[in-house]
Amino acid sequence: MLSLKYIQENKEEAIEALKIKNFDAKEVFDKITILDEKRKASQTKLDANSAEMNALSKEIGMLFKSGKVEEANTAKAKTGELKEAIAELNSIQNTIIQELNELLLQIPNIPHPSVPAGKGEEENVIEKTCGEMPKLHDKAIPHWELAKKYNIIDFELGNKITGAGFPLFRGKGAILQRALINFFLDENRKAGYEEVIPPLVVNEASAHGTGQLPDKEGQMYHVTEDNLYLIPTAEVPVTNIYRDVILKEEDFPVKNTAYSACFRREAGSYGKDVRGLNRLHQFDKVEIVQLQHPDKSYEALTGMVEHVEGIIQKLELPYRQLRLCGGDTSFTAALTFDFEVYSAAQDKWLEVSSVSNFESYQSNRLKLRFKGKEMKKPQLAHTLNGSALALPRILAALLENNQTPEGIKIPKALVPYTGFGLID
């Protein structure tokens, strides 16, 4: 969330910058300016009334001691009027502050200057393309057919148990899934990330803190009776470890990794692009989260991007790295790099990771701050996260790209985790 102070000091620059995200901020900024003027005016009255009441309260005691009972009672009646006025002004203040917060929640994060203009994913910038494109045999098939052929993923049984988008992994498919999770976690731990196992449901404050609420696109599964939310990514509970926390400057960088199941309604998703593992309502993902000093967050982002790239390289998958344009950058992110792997049997690129710097946008919601020895007051930290990695499309590409007439070959890096080198 952008701070009111930031908007006051950078109004015109922020309006211009948000055009990159295709967001017209002028109207909401004007409303915020008007409301803030009302807040200041009511605060001035509130301060004046409070000061007058405090002065009268001291005077009343002295008047009674001096025997000036009538004057004391007059002053006492005046304090009663002031109390009512103060209560009314406090109510006005609370209403204004609530309205201001609701308006601030409508404003996306300011994009980094390097974010290119564009309305959607077709205008993302391809930064690099790496790896050798696989050459499949004549009878190669997509992963959903491979899953059935080798009895490793049962989409129909998952549909029976729950519904579409909830596959059941079995046999070597389940082992390969678990192997990928363990491999990703081990790679992240080697890079200095502390592993945590977070809850899979969060409260409203946590979902609000990382920007999942308000849920503008209706993607969150809501347990209404308990007012809890199934997590769409481990980013939510892991980042919320540090909600309402003041770190020491020497604590940076704070680095966590976590595996979790993720739940997304994916409202409106249909068609051939959601077949098989391409788009699920429940899927597995390993996340990396960093908290950083504002001066070092973009250096940290570069390191996270290189780390994710290294993992993909070890899986021997062709990939490309994209810088997201303004129209495809998320509401909360300042800058995002995506990784896509090539799926040979589908002849398409599949997104498997997003790595983002949120700067202080989440921290302002979370009240996540840090204090240095030379600092007069705490400042907002920067938060970053990335998928390292999301499993469904990684698995889809692994199955399709490594299929042979004899079976599906397992990449060398995963064999120590699976205990087998071929699915046949």
C-alpha positions in Angstrom: 0.0 0.0 0.0 1.3 3.4 -0.9 1.6 5.7 2.1 -0.5 8.9 2.3 2.8 10.9 2.8 4.2 9.4 -0.5 1.1 10.4 -2.4 1.1 13.9 -0.9 4.8 14.5 -1.8 4.8 12.7 -5.2 1.2 13.1 -6.6 1.9 14.1 -10.2 4.9 11.7 -10.6 2.9 8.8 -9.1 -0.1 9.5 -11.5 2.3 9.4 -14.4 4.1 6.3 -13.3 0.9 4.3 -12.7 0.0 4.9 -16.3 2.5 2.1 -17.1 0.2 -0.2 -15.2 -2.7 1.1 -17.2 -4.1 2.6 -14.0 -5.6 6.2 -14.1 -4.9 7.4 -10.5 -6.0 11.0 -10.9 -9.6 10.6 -9.7 -8.7 8.5 -6.6 -5.7 10.8 -5.8 -8.0 13.8 -6.0 -10.5 12.1 -3.6 -7.6 11.3 -1.2 -6.5 14.9 -1.3 -10.0 16.2 -0.5 -10.5 13.7 2.3 -7.1 14.4 3.8 -7.9 18.1 3.9 -11.1 17.2 5.8 -9.0 15.1 8.1 -6.6 17.9 8.8 -9.5 20.4 9.5 -11.2 18.1 11.9 -7.9 17.3 13.6 -7.3 21.0 14.1 -10.7 21.4 15.7 -10.1 18.2 17.8 -6.8 19.5 19.0 -8.3 22.9 19.9 -11.2 21.3 21.8 -8.9 18.9 23.6 -6.6 21.7 24.7 -9.5 23.9 25.9 -11.0 21.0 27.8 -7.7 20.2 29.5 -7.3 23.8 30.5 -10.8 24.0 31.9 -10.3 20.8 33.8 -7.3 22.3 35.6 -9.2 25.6 36.1 -12.3 23.8 37.7 -10.3 22.5 40.6 -8.8 25.9 41.3 -12.2 27.6 41.1 -13.7 25.1 43.6 -10.8 25.6 46.0 -11.3 29.4 45.7 -15.0 29.1 46.5 -16.1 30.2 43.1 -18.7 27.5 42.8 -20.9 29.1 40.2 -17.9 29.7 37.8 -16.7 26.2 38.5 -20.0 24.7 37.5 -20.2 26.9 34.4 -16.7 25.6 33.4 -17.8 22.0 34.2 -20.8 22.3 31.9 -18.6 23.7 29.2 -16.3 20.6 29.5 -19.4 18.4 29.0 -20.1 20.2 25.8 -16.5 19.8 24.7 -16.6 16.1 25.5 -19.5 15.7 23.2 -17.9 17.7 20.4 -14.6 15.7 20.8 -16.5 12.4 20.6 -18.2 13.6 17.4 -14.9 14.8 15.9 -13.3 11.5 16.8 -16.1 9.7 15.0 -15.7 11.9 12.0 -11.9 11.3 12.1 -12.4 7.5 12.2 -14.8 7.6 9.3 -12.4 9.7 7.2 -9.4 7.5 8.0 -11.5 4.4 7.1 -12.4 6.0 3.8 -8.8 7.0 3.1 -7.6 3.5 3.7 -10.2 2.1 1.4 -9.0 4.5 -1.3 -5.4 3.7 -0.7 -6.2 0.0 -1.1 -7.4 0.7 -4.6 -4.0 2.0 -5.8 -1.4 -0.5 -7.2 2.3 -0.3 -6.4 4.4 2.1 -8.4 6.2 0.3 -11.1 10.0 0.4 -11.3 11.3 2.7 -14.0 12.6 -0.3 -16.0 9.1 -1.8 -16.4 8.1 -1.6 -20.1 4.7 -0.2 -21.2 2.2 -2.8 -22.4 -1.4 -4.0 -21.8 -0.8 -7.7 -21.4 1.4 -10.7 -21.5 1.9 -10.5 -25.3 3.9 -7.3 -24.6 6.3 -8.7 -22.0 9.9 -8.4 -23.0 12.0 -11.6 -23.6 15.3 -11.0 -21.9 16.9 -14.2 -22.9 16.2 -17.7 -24.2 18.4 -20.6 -23.2 18.7 -24.4 -23.6 18.4 -26.8 -26.4 14.9 -27.5 -27.8 14.1 -31.2 -27.5 13.5 -33.4 -30.6 10.7 -35.8 -29.9 10.0 -39.1 -31.6 7.1 -39.4 -34.0 4.6 -40.8 -31.5 5.2 -38.2 -28.8 2.1 -37.2 -26.9 1.1 -34.4 -24.4 1.6 -34.9 -20.7 -2.1 -35.7 -19.9 -1.9 -38.7 -22.3 1.5 -39.7 -20.8 0.0 -39.6 -17.4 -2.7 -42.0 -18.4 -0.3 -44.2 -20.4 2.1 -44.7 -17.4 -0.6 -44.4 -14.7 1.2 -41.6 -12.9 -1.5 -38.9 -12.7 -5.2 -39.7 -12.5 -7.2 -36.6 -13.6 -10.5 -38.5 -13.7 -10.1 -39.9 -10.2 -9.2 -36.4 -8.9 -12.3 -35.1 -10.5 -14.4 -37.8 -8.8 -13.0 -37.1 -5.4 -13.1 -33.3 -5.6 -13.6 -31.8 -9.1 -11.7 -30.6 -12.1 -8.3 -29.1 -11.3 -7.5 -31.4 -8.4 -5.4 -34.3 -9.9 -4.4 -37.4 -8.0 -0.7 -38.4 -8.3 0.2 -42.0 -7.9 3.1 -44.4 -8.2 6.1 -42.9 -9.9 4.2 -39.8 -10.5 3.8 -39.2 -6.8 7.4 -40.0 -6.2 8.6 -37.6 -8.9 6.4 -34.9 -7.4 7.9 -35.4 -4.0 11.4 -35.6 -5.5 10.9 -32.2 -7.2 9.8 -30.6 -3.9 12.8 -32.0 -2.0 15.2 -31.0 -4.8 13.9 -27.4 -4.8 14.0 -27.1 -1.0 17.6 -28.5 -0.9 18.7 -26.0 -3.6 17.1 -23.1 -1.7 18.6 -24.2 1.6 22.1 -24.3 -0.1 21.5 -20.7 -1.1 21.0 -19.6 2.5 17.2 -19.8 2.8 15.9 -21.1 6.1 13.2 -23.7 5.6 9.8 -23.2 7.3 6.5 -25.2 7.1 3.7 -22.6 7.3 0.0 -23.1 7.8 -2.1 -23.6 4.7 -4.9 -21.3 5.8 -4.5 -17.7 7.0 -6.6 -15.1 8.7 -7.9 -11.9 7.1 -5.1 -9.8 8.5 -2.5 -12.0 6.8 -4.3 -12.0 3.5 -4.6 -8.3 3.7 -0.9 -7.8 4.6 0.5 -9.3 1.4 -2.2 -7.9 -0.9 -4.4 -10.9 -1.5 -7.3 -8.9 0.0 -9.3 -7.2 -1.2 -9.7 -10.2 -3.6 -10.5 -8.2 -6.8 -10.4 -11.3 -9.1 -12.2 -13.7 -6.8 -9.3 -16.2 -6.7 -9.2 -17.0 -2.9 -11.0 -19.9 -1.4 -12.8 -18.5 1.7 -13.8 -20.6 4.7 -16.7 -18.3 5.6 -17.7 -19.8 8.9 -14.2 -19.2 10.4 -13.3 -16.3 8.1 -10.1 -18.0 7.1 -8.5 -18.2 3.6 -6.8 -21.1 1.9 -3.4 -19.8 0.7 -2.8 -19.2 -3.0 1.0 -19.3 -2.3 3.4 -19.8 0.6 4.3 -16.2 0.2 1.3 -15.2 2.3 2.0 -17.1 5.5 5.8 -16.8 5.2 5.9 -13.0 4.7 3.3 -12.6 7.5 5.8 -14.2 10.0 7.2 -10.6 10.1 3.9 -8.7 10.3 4.1 -6.0 13.0 7.8 -6.7 13.5 10.7 -4.3 13.9 13.9 -5.9 12.6 17.4 -4.8 13.4 19.4 -3.4 10.4 22.0 -6.2 10.9 19.3 -8.8 10.5 19.2 -8.3 6.7 18.9 -10.3 4.6 16.1 -12.4 6.0 15.6 -15.4 3.7 13.0 -18.1 4.0 11.8 -21.0 1.8 8.7 -23.1 2.1 6.9 -25.8 0.4 3.1 -25.7 0.4 0.0 -26.8 -1.4 -1.6 -23.8 -3.1 -5.2 -23.1 -3.7 -6.6 -20.9 -6.4 -10.2 -20.7 -7.8 -8.9 -19.7 -11.2 -12.3 -18.2 -12.0 -13.1 -17.9 -15.7 -10.3 -20.3 -16.7 -11.3 -22.8 -19.4 -10.4 -24.2 -22.8 -7.3 -26.1 -24.2 -4.9 -23.9 -22.2 -6.1 -25.4 -18.9 -5.8 -29.1 -19.9 -3.9 -31.5 -17.7 -1.4 -29.7 -15.4 -1.5 -26.4 -17.2 -3.9 -24.7 -14.7 -5.0 -26.3 -11.5 -7.1 -25.3 -8.4 -4.7 -27.1 -6.1 -1.0 -27.4 -6.9 2.4 -27.7 -5.2 4.9 -24.9 -5.1 8.2 -24.1 -3.3 8.6 -20.4 -2.5 11.5 -18.2 -1.6 11.0 -15.0 0.4 13.4 -12.2 1.2 13.3 -9.2 3.4 15.9 -6.6 2.5 17.3 -3.2 3.3 15.8 -0.8 0.7 19.2 0.1 -0.6 19.9 -3.6 -1.5 16.6 -5.0 -2.6 17.3 -4.8 -6.3 20.7 -6.5 -5.9 18.8 -9.2 -4.0 16.2 -9.4 -6.8 19.1 -10.1 -9.3 20.4 -12.8 -7.0 17.0 -14.5 -6.7 16.5 -14.4 -10.5 19.9 -16.1 -11.0 19.1 -18.7 -8.3 15.8 -19.7 -10.0 17.6 -19.8 -13.4 20.2 -22.2 -11.9 17.5 -24.6 -10.7 15.9 -24.7 -14.1 19.2 -25.3 -15.8 19.8 -28.3 -13.5 16.5 -29.7 -14.7 17.8 -29.5 -18.3 14.8 -27.7 -19.5 14.8 -25.0 -22.3 13.6 -21.8 -20.8 13.3 -18.1 -21.3 13.3 -15.1 -19.0 10.8 -12.3 -19.3 10.6 -8.8 -17.9 6.9 -8.2 -17.4 5.3 -5.1 -18.9 3.1 -2.8 -16.8 -0.2 -4.5 -17.8 1.0 -7.9 -16.7 2.9 -6.8 -13.5 0.8 -7.7 -10.5 -1.1 -5.1 -8.4 1.5 -5.3 -5.6 4.8 -5.8 -7.5 7.2 -3.0 -8.6 9.2 -5.2 -10.9 8.7 -8.9 -11.9 10.7 -11.4 -14.0 9.0 -14.5 -15.2 10.5 -17.8 -16.2 8.9 -20.0 -18.8 9.9 -23.5 -19.8 9.3 -25.0 -23.3 6.8 -27.8 -23.5 7.6 -29.7 -26.6 4.5 -31.9 -27.1 2.3 -28.9 -26.6 4.7 -26.6 -28.6 4.2 -23.8 -26.1 5.9 -21.9 -23.3 4.7 -22.5 -19.8 5.2 -20.1 -16.9 6.9 -21.8 -13.9 8.2 -18.9 -11.8 7.6 -15.2 -11.0 10.3 -13.4 -9.1 9.3 -9.9 -7.8 10.4 -7.0 -5.7 7.5 -5.3 -3.9 9.7 -2.6 -2.4 7.8 -1.2 0.7 4.3 -1.8 -0.7 3.6 -5.0 1.3 5.7 -3.8 4.3 3.4 -0.7 4.7 0.4 -3.1 5.0 2.3 -5.4 7.3 3.9 -2.7 9.4 7.2 -4.5 8.8 10.0 -2.1 9.7 13.7 -2.1 10.6 15.8 0.1 12.9 19.5 1.0 12.5 21.8 2.4 15.1 22.0 5.7 13.4 18.3 5.9 12.6 16.0 8.2 14.6 12.9 6.1 13.8 12.1 2.7 12.1 11.8 2.6 8.3 9.8 0.2 6.1 11.7 -2.9 4.9 11.5 -4.2 1.3 9.9 -7.6 0.6 10.7 -9.9 -2.4 9.6 -13.4 -3.3 9.8 -15.9 -6.1 8.6 -19.4 -7.1 11.5 -21.8 -6.8 9.6 -23.5 -8.3 5.9 -24.1 -9.1 5.5 -27.8 -9.9 2.6 -28.5 -12.3 4.1 -27.0 -15.4 7.6 -28.0 -14.6 6.3 -31.6 -14.3 4.4 -31.2 -17.6 7.5 -30.1 -19.4 9.7 -32.8 -17.8 7.2 -35.5 -18.9 6.8 -34.2 -22.4 10.4 -33.2 -23.2 11.9 -36.4 -21.8 9.6 -39.0 -23.4 11.2 -41.7 -25.5 9.9 -44.9 -27.1 11.2 -46.7 -24.0 9.7 -44.4 -21.4 10.2 -41.0 -19.7 13.8 -40.2 -18.7 14.4 -38.5 -15.4 17.0 -35.6 -15.3 20.2 -36.6 -13.6 19.8 -34.0 -10.8 16.5 -35.8 -9.8 17.6 -39.4 -9.9 19.1 -39.3 -6.3 15.7 -38.1 -5.2 13.5 -40.5 -7.2 15.6 -43.6 -6.9 14.9 -44.4 -10.6 16.0 -43.0 -13.9 13.0 -44.0 -16.1 9.2 -44.1 -15.9 8.2 -47.1 -18.0 
